[in-house]
Amino acid sequence: MNVWALIDGISLLTVAALTGFLIPQILLIAFKKQLFDEPDERKVHTLPVPRLGGIAFLPVILFTMLLMAGIGMQYGSLWIREIPADSIRESVFIAAGALSLFIVGMADDLIGVRYRAKFVVQGGAAVLLVISGLILNNFHGLFGLHYINMIVAVLLTILLIVFITNAINLIDGIDGLASGLSAIACLVYGIILYDSEIYLFSQIAFCLMAALTTFFIFNVFGDPKKHKKIFMGDTGALTVGFLLSALALRLCNEPDTCGHYNYAVVAFAPLLVPCMDVVRVYMHRIRNRTNPFLPDKNHIHHKLLAAGMNQRLAMITIVSFSALLSVLNIWLSLYLNLTILLVLDVAIWIILNIWLSKRIISRNK
């Protein structure tokens, strides 16, 4: 057995255990200090719920990965010596960027931060990834493009990181949705990165998946009346979105000739649902001449609720659809041009939303 399979397994279990230990402690502090996400007309929940669950994610992941690296160095294990210098450099910059978003997210959850300030920090974190070398300079055949001009690639990369980070943050509207979608993405990334022998990044993916899965249990099955329920808040959503964008970019950095995967499809297929949803919502807000950065109730989960689903069913439907779409895209990428595949995805998304809109109208008659 590859030693990295054991490392990923130990890392996953460690993160899950530590997250499971920390979240109840965060709940105790949140209720003692009255740190709640209060219900209002825009939100789905009806009781005050702490929104600091995301505080557990990054510290636990960093602790676990540093611990495993330290053990490897202490005992002179060969696996630690075999990590490419590029991967170490990229992971250090990823940690720095994630930490900056962790801090601004925590500030937003505790006292509130203007969206302009959050954009500035997100842009700074994106620049750190660019400095590390994680740049989207290969379109892998999308629109007939492969390698593109470096200046254009840098600007597109920064925009893409900010976009994905906010897409995860904005999809976090009902229990288990953001964590479920992100955990599925991490599972896909972890498997493909491991199979492609990009082991340090597969460890990041599995660690993040473990934190999200443990949080999912408290978020979906926790009872707010018993002080067991918690939200991830901006601290979690911004950190998760940034880490997912980093993992996606790392996959896109793989050359077309490497392996049998279309790495662009693998990188972005698990993110299609939150990304297409935020594009549709922004277009709707602009069309209605409202601020595209102010919240509303027009996301896909809001539409499913308006169509008659309860929260749990809406979450299961969206997460299952995302998982099916990811598998379908990866499979079809073996046979279809990437541009055609993207057009099909957009067409499916448009048809789904038209059907939902008609169902909502007929239900309200």
N, C-alpha and C positions, 0 to 999 in steps of 0.2 A: 504493500500500500504506500502511495506517495505520502511523505511526511506532512505535506501541506493539507491533506485531507484530515489528518489528526489535529493539526493546528487550527484549521477552520472549525472543526467540531468542538474543540475545547474552547475556542474563542466565542462561538455561538452560545454554548451552555453558560459560560462565565458572564457574558453580557445579559443573558436572560435572567440569571439568578440575581445579579446586582441590580438590574432594573426592577425586578420584582421586589427586592428589598427596599429600594429607594422610594418608589412611588408611594407606598403607605406612609413613609416619613414625610414626604412632600404634602400629602393629604392632611396629616396632623398639623403641620405648620400653617397650611392654607386656611384651615378651619379656625385655628387659634388666632390668626391675624386677620381673619375675614377677607381673604384674597380670593374673590369670586368673579366668575363671568356671569353677570346679572342678565336675566332674560329681558328681551324687549320685543317690539313688533317684528323685527327682522329675523330674530333667532328662533330656532326650532325648540330648544329646551325650555321648560317651564319652571324649573327650580334652579337656584344658584348653584353653580358647579365650579370648583377650582380649575384654573386653566394653566397650571404650571407643570404639567406632566412632561413637557419637552425638556425641562431642566435636567432630567435624568439621562437624556440620550447621549450628548457629546462627551460629558465627563466619563461615563461608563465605557464608551467605545474607546476613547483615548487611553484610559487606564488599562483596559484589557490588551490593546495592541502594544502599548509600551511595556506592559508586564511580559507579554510573550516575547517581544524583542529582547528585553533584558535577560530573560531566562536563556534565550538562544545565545546571547553574547557571553553570559556568565559561564556556560558549560561548553562553549566553543562548538555549538552545533553547526553542521555544514549548511543547513537550510538558511540560516541568517546571512551567511557569506555569499550565498547564491542570489540574493535579491539584487537586481540591477540598480546601479546608481541612479538612473533616470527615475525609477519607481520611488526610490527613497526621497529624491528631490521633490517630485510631484506630490507625494503624500505629506511632506512637511508644509508645502504651500497650501494644500487642501486643508490641513489642520488649522493653519493661521487664518484662512478665509472663513472656515466654519466657526472658529472662535469669535471672530468679529461679528458674525451674524447671530451667534448665540447671545452675545452681550446686548446687541441692539434689540433682539427679540425679547429678552428678559426685561429690558427697560420698558418695552412697549406693553408687555403683559402686566407690569407692576404700576407704571405711571402714565403710559401712553406716549407714543412717539409719532410725529407727523410723517405722512407717507413720503414726502420729499426727502426727509432725513434718512428714511429706510432705503430709498432708492440710491442715495449717495453711498451708503455703506455697502449695499449689494453690488454697486458698480466697482467699489474698491476691492471687494472680495473677488469679483470676476477678474479684475486686473491681476490679482495674485495668481489665479489659475493660468492666465495667459503667460505671465512671467515664468511659471513652472514648465511651460512648453505644451500645456493642454490647449491646443488651438484647433478649431474646426477649419482645417485647410483642405479637406478632401470630402467632396459631396458623394463619392462612391457611385457616380452615374446619374444622380438626380438632376433632371433638366439637361442631361447630356454633359454635366460638369464632373470633373474629377478634382485635380489640384487647382487651387485658385490663388490669386494675388494675396500676398501675406498681409498687406494693410487692410484689405477687405476682410480677410479671414479673421484678423484680430478684432475688428469692429463687430463682425457678425458673432464671434464667440462671446464677447461681452454682453451683447444684446440677448443672445440665447441663454446664457447663464441667469441673467436677471429675469428673463421671461419664464424659464422653468421654475426658478425659485418662487416666483409669485404665483405661478399656476398651481403649485402644490399648496401654497398658503390659501389661495382663493377656493380651492375645492374642499377645504376643511370646513364643511358646513353641517354635516350630520355625523352621528356616532360611527366610528370605524371606517369612514370613507377615505380620508387622506392616508391613514395608517394602513388600511387594507390595500389600496392602490399602490402605495409605496413599498409595502412588503412584497407584493407580487413582482414589482419591478426589481427589487433587490434579489429575489430568488432567481429571476431570469439572468440578471447581471452576474450573480455569484457563480451560477452554473457555467455560463459562457466564458467568463474570465478565468475560471479554474481550468476549463477544457482548453483554453488558449494559452495556458501556462503563465497568466498574468496574476501570480499568486497573491501578492500583497494587496491588490485591488479586490480580489475575490474575498480576502479576509475582511476588508472594509465592508463589502456588500453583505456578507453573512452576519457581521456584527450589527450593522444597521437593521437588518431584517429581524434579528433576535430582539433588539430594543423595541422595534415597532410591534412585533407580535405580542410581546409581554404587555406593552401599553394598550394594545387592542383589547385585551381581556378586561382590563380595568375600565376602559372607555366604553365598551359595548355592553358588558355584563355587570358593571358596577352599579350599585343602587345609590342614587344621590341622597335618599332618606337615611341611609346607613353610613353616609360619608365615605363611600367606596368608589365613587365615580370621579373621573378627572378628564380634562381636555388637554391636548398638547400645546395649545396656545401658539403665538407667533414664535416663541423660543424654539419649539419643536418643528413647526412647519417650515420656517426659514432655513433652519439647519438641515432638515431632511431634503428640502428642495435643492439646496446648494450641493449636498453630497451626491444626490442623484444626477445632477448636471455634470459633476466631476466624473462620475462613473461612466456616464454616457459619452463624454468627450474622450475618455481613455479608450473606450471601445472604438470610437471613430478614428482614433489615431492609428489603428491597425491598418496595414496596407490591404488593397483589394485582393492581392494574390495569397494572402495568409489564410490558410484553412478553407472551409467551404461555406462560411457564413457571409452574408452581406452585413457588415458590421454597422452600417448606418441604420439598417432595419432593426437589428438587435438592440441598438442603442436607444432608438426613439419609439419603437412600437409600444413598449410598456408605458410610455408617457403620453400617448396619443389622446386618451380621454381627457385628462386635465388640461392639456395644451389646446385641443380643439374647443373645449368648453370655454376657456378664458378668451379665445379669439372671438367666439360667437357672442359672449357676454359683452366684451368691449365694443364690438360692432353694433350691438343692440343699444348700448348706452350712447354711443356717438350718433347713431341714427335718431335717437330721441333727444339729442342735444343736452345730455346730462354728463356730469364729470365721469369719465371712464374709470377713475381711480376710487370713486366712492361706492360703498357696498349697496347691493340691492338683493332682490329675491328672484333672480332670473337664471340661476345656475341649473345644471341638469338635475341635481338632486331636488331643487325646489320644484321643477316641472314634474318630476315623478311623484312628489308628494301631492301636488295639485291635481295630478291624474288619478289619485285615490290610493296610492301605496302608503304604507306606514314607513317609519324611518328604517327599521331593520330590513324590510323587503327592498326598499330603494337602495340601500347600501349594498346588499347582496347582489342585486341586479347590476349595478354599475361595476362593482369589482369583478363579477363573473364575466360581464361584457368585455371589460378591459383585458382580462386574462385570455379570453377566447380570441379577441382581436390581435393580441400579441402573438399567440401561437399561429394564428392564421397568416399574419404578415410574415413571420419568419419562414413558414413553410412555402408561401407563395413567392417569396423572394428568390427561391430556387428556380422559378419558372417565368416570372414576370419582370419586366423593366421596372426600376424603382419609381419612375415618374408615374407610370400607369398605376402602380400599387398605391401611391399617395392619392391619386385622383379617385380611386375606388374607396379609400378610407374616408375622404371628404364627402363623397357621394353617400356612403352609408350613414355618416354622421348627420348630413342634411336631411336625408329621408327619415331617420329616427326622430329628429327634432320636429319635422313637419307633422309626423304621425302623433307625437306627443301633444303638440299644440292643438291639433284637431280633436284629440281625445279630451283635453282640458275644456275646450269650447263646448263640446257635446255634453260633458259632465255638468257644466254650469248652466245649461239651458233649463 
